[in-house]
Amino acid sequence: MIFYFSSTGNSKHVADMIAKRTGEETVSMADCVKKMQYDFKLKKGERIGFVYPIYCWSLPSVVEEFVKNVSIEKYGKHYTYSVATCGVATGGADMELAKILSKKGIGLHATFSVTMVDNYTLVFNVKNAAKNEAKNLRAEESIKNIVFLINNKTGGYHNHHRGLWPASKATKVMYNVSRKTSPFKVSEDCIGCGLCAKQCPTRAISLDYGKPVWKNKKCALCLGCLHNCPVNAINYGPTTKNHGQYKYTEVKED
């Protein structure tokens, strides 16, 4: 079983590639949190996978909430792994995940990481589609290697993008403080489609007279609402409007 969280498609792509090779099903952590569905029963020999993006060198709040609440009924021994997708570094996210899982009697046999396009457009500019595709194309070989190792139940530490992980304690605090919804703004271009409210993993958005309103003071800051808006009507702070939108699209390999 492959548990994944993805707001703009990177981690979903990785989870789908693993599922295709292993024959195991994918489960959206965001959907589970919204439905409060946390109980799972595994088949004999089934792998347990966690695939997620990195937010401020730590786990996204949605992933943390899911993992803390999940109950997994095991059937014998199960190879367990994690795959982190990141723009630059993973920080201490895999250690954070391992600590939570250990309290449930689940140990990580392997950890992996891969760099892809970063959707955090408060900092990163993603307007250049060709540049985005080139970065994700370079990631494909890494993903294929990760999938091969997972399919063969290879153990060990394969996270080669940890960076200055001790700083993740501070960046974790920064992430939790920065998850305010007040900087979200909606332009007059909004067509009232409601997609932002439908896909929000924390149910932070509702429609008021056909326009999105952030009813919660905090969200996951996944920026899925911003990137998935069909008319680019949502921005967060002064920079995101000029930094473009990003959604994963299948790369074209030679």
C-alpha positions in Angstrom: 0.0 0.0 0.0 1.4 3.4 -1.0 0.3 6.4 1.0 1.0 9.6 -0.8 0.4 13.3 -0.5 0.6 15.6 -3.5 -0.8 19.1 -4.2 0.6 19.7 -7.7 1.5 16.2 -8.8 5.2 15.4 -8.2 4.7 12.9 -5.3 1.6 11.4 -7.0 3.7 10.8 -10.1 6.3 8.9 -8.0 3.6 7.0 -6.2 2.0 6.0 -9.5 5.3 4.8 -10.8 5.9 2.6 -7.7 2.3 1.3 -8.0 2.8 0.4 -11.6 5.9 -1.7 -10.8 4.8 -3.3 -7.6 1.1 -3.8 -8.4 0.1 -2.2 -5.0 -2.6 0.4 -4.6 -2.1 4.1 -3.9 -4.0 5.9 -1.2 -4.2 9.7 -0.9 -3.4 10.9 2.6 -5.2 14.1 1.9 -8.5 12.3 1.1 -8.1 10.1 4.2 -7.6 13.1 6.4 -10.7 14.8 5.0 -12.8 11.6 5.4 -11.1 10.7 8.7 -10.3 7.3 7.3 -7.3 6.0 9.1 -7.8 2.2 9.4 -6.0 -0.1 6.9 -5.5 -3.8 6.6 -2.5 -5.2 4.7 -2.1 -8.3 2.6 0.7 -10.8 3.3 4.0 -9.5 2.0 2.6 -6.1 1.0 4.9 -3.1 1.2 4.1 0.0 3.2 5.2 3.2 1.4 5.0 6.9 2.3 5.5 9.4 -0.6 5.4 13.1 0.2 6.8 16.5 -0.7 9.1 18.5 1.6 7.7 21.7 3.2 10.4 23.9 5.0 12.6 20.8 5.4 9.9 19.0 7.3 6.7 17.0 6.8 3.6 18.7 5.5 1.0 19.1 8.2 -1.3 16.8 6.3 1.2 14.0 6.2 2.0 14.5 9.9 -1.7 14.4 10.8 -2.3 11.2 8.8 0.7 9.3 10.1 -0.1 10.2 13.7 -3.6 8.8 13.3 -3.2 5.9 10.9 -3.8 2.4 12.2 -2.3 -0.4 10.0 -3.2 -4.0 10.7 -0.2 -6.0 9.5 0.0 -9.5 8.2 3.5 -10.8 9.0 6.5 -8.7 8.0 6.2 -5.7 5.7 9.0 -3.8 3.9 8.4 -0.2 4.8 9.9 2.8 2.9 9.6 6.6 2.4 10.2 8.7 -0.7 10.5 12.5 -0.3 10.2 14.8 -3.3 12.0 18.1 -2.9 13.2 21.2 -4.7 16.6 21.3 -2.9 16.8 19.4 0.3 14.7 17.1 2.6 16.0 18.3 5.9 14.9 16.0 8.8 11.6 15.0 7.4 12.4 11.3 7.0 13.7 11.2 10.6 10.5 13.0 11.7 8.5 10.3 9.9 10.5 7.5 11.3 10.0 8.8 14.9 6.2 8.9 14.5 6.1 5.4 12.9 8.3 3.9 15.6 5.7 4.7 18.2 3.3 2.6 16.2 5.8 -0.3 16.0 6.6 0.4 12.4 10.2 0.7 11.3 11.5 2.2 8.1 13.6 -0.2 6.1 14.6 2.3 3.5 14.4 6.1 2.8 14.7 7.7 -0.6 14.7 11.2 -2.1 14.4 12.9 -5.5 14.6 16.5 -6.6 11.9 17.9 -8.8 10.3 21.3 -9.5 9.5 23.2 -6.3 6.0 24.7 -6.3 6.8 27.1 -3.4 6.4 30.2 -5.6 6.8 32.6 -2.7 10.5 31.9 -3.5 10.8 29.9 -6.7 9.9 31.1 -10.2 8.2 28.3 -12.2 7.2 30.3 -15.3 9.7 28.6 -17.6 7.9 25.4 -18.7 10.9 24.1 -20.6 13.2 24.5 -17.6 10.6 22.7 -15.4 10.4 19.8 -17.8 14.1 19.5 -18.0 14.4 19.3 -14.3 11.7 16.7 -14.1 13.3 14.8 -17.0 16.5 14.6 -15.0 14.5 13.3 -12.1 13.1 10.4 -14.1 16.2 8.2 -13.9 16.4 8.7 -10.2 12.7 7.8 -9.8 13.2 4.7 -11.9 16.1 3.6 -9.7 14.1 4.2 -6.6 11.2 2.2 -8.0 13.6 -0.7 -8.8 15.1 -0.7 -5.3 11.6 -0.6 -3.7 10.3 -3.4 -6.0 13.3 -5.5 -4.8 12.7 -4.5 -1.2 16.2 -3.0 -0.9 17.0 -1.6 2.6 19.2 1.2 3.6 19.6 5.0 3.6 19.2 6.4 0.0 18.3 10.0 0.9 21.0 12.0 -0.8 19.4 15.4 -0.4 19.2 15.9 3.3 21.2 19.2 3.4 21.8 20.9 6.7 19.2 18.8 8.5 19.8 20.1 12.0 18.3 23.4 10.8 15.0 21.6 10.2 14.1 22.0 13.8 14.0 25.8 13.2 12.4 25.5 9.8 9.7 23.3 11.2 8.8 26.1 13.6 8.9 28.5 10.7 6.6 26.3 8.7 4.0 26.1 11.4 4.1 29.8 12.0 3.8 30.7 8.3 0.8 28.5 7.6 -1.5 31.5 7.8 -4.2 31.9 5.2 -4.5 35.7 5.5 -2.0 36.4 2.7 -4.2 34.6 0.2 -5.9 37.0 -2.2 -8.3 36.4 -5.1 -8.4 38.6 -8.2 -11.4 39.6 -10.3 -10.4 37.0 -12.8 -12.0 34.3 -10.5 -14.7 32.4 -12.3 -16.2 30.8 -9.2 -15.5 27.2 -10.3 -14.9 26.0 -6.7 -11.9 23.8 -7.6 -9.8 25.4 -4.9 -12.3 24.6 -2.2 -12.8 21.0 -3.5 -9.1 20.1 -3.6 -8.1 21.9 -0.3 -6.7 19.1 1.9 -7.5 21.0 5.1 -11.0 22.2 4.1 -9.8 25.8 4.7 -11.7 27.2 1.7 -15.4 27.8 1.2 -17.3 29.7 -1.5 -19.0 32.9 -0.5 -21.3 34.2 -3.4 -19.2 32.1 -5.8 -15.8 33.4 -4.6 -13.3 31.5 -2.4 -13.0 32.5 1.2 -10.4 31.1 3.6 -12.5 30.3 6.6 -9.6 28.8 8.6 -6.7 30.9 10.0 -4.2 28.2 9.0 -3.9 25.6 6.2 -1.2 23.2 5.0 0.3 25.9 2.7 0.5 23.3 0.0 -0.4 26.1 -2.6 -2.6 23.6 -4.4 -5.4 26.2 -4.7 -3.0 28.7 -6.3 -1.4 26.3 -8.8 -4.6 24.5 -9.8 -6.7 27.6 -10.4 -7.6 27.5 -14.1 -7.4 31.3 -14.4 -4.5 32.1 -12.1 -6.8 34.2 -9.9 -5.2 33.2 -6.5 -2.0 34.6 -5.1 -0.2 34.4 -1.8 1.7 37.5 -0.8 3.4 39.9 -3.2 5.6 37.4 -5.2 3.5 34.4 -6.3 1.6 36.2 -9.1 4.8 36.9 -10.9 6.3 33.5 -10.3 3.8 31.4 -12.3 1.8 28.2 -11.7 3.1 24.7 -11.7 1.5 21.3 -12.1 3.3 18.1 -12.9 3.0 16.9 -16.5 4.4 13.7 -17.9 7.9 14.4 -19.3 8.8 13.4 -22.9 11.8 11.1 -22.9 13.9 10.7 -26.0 
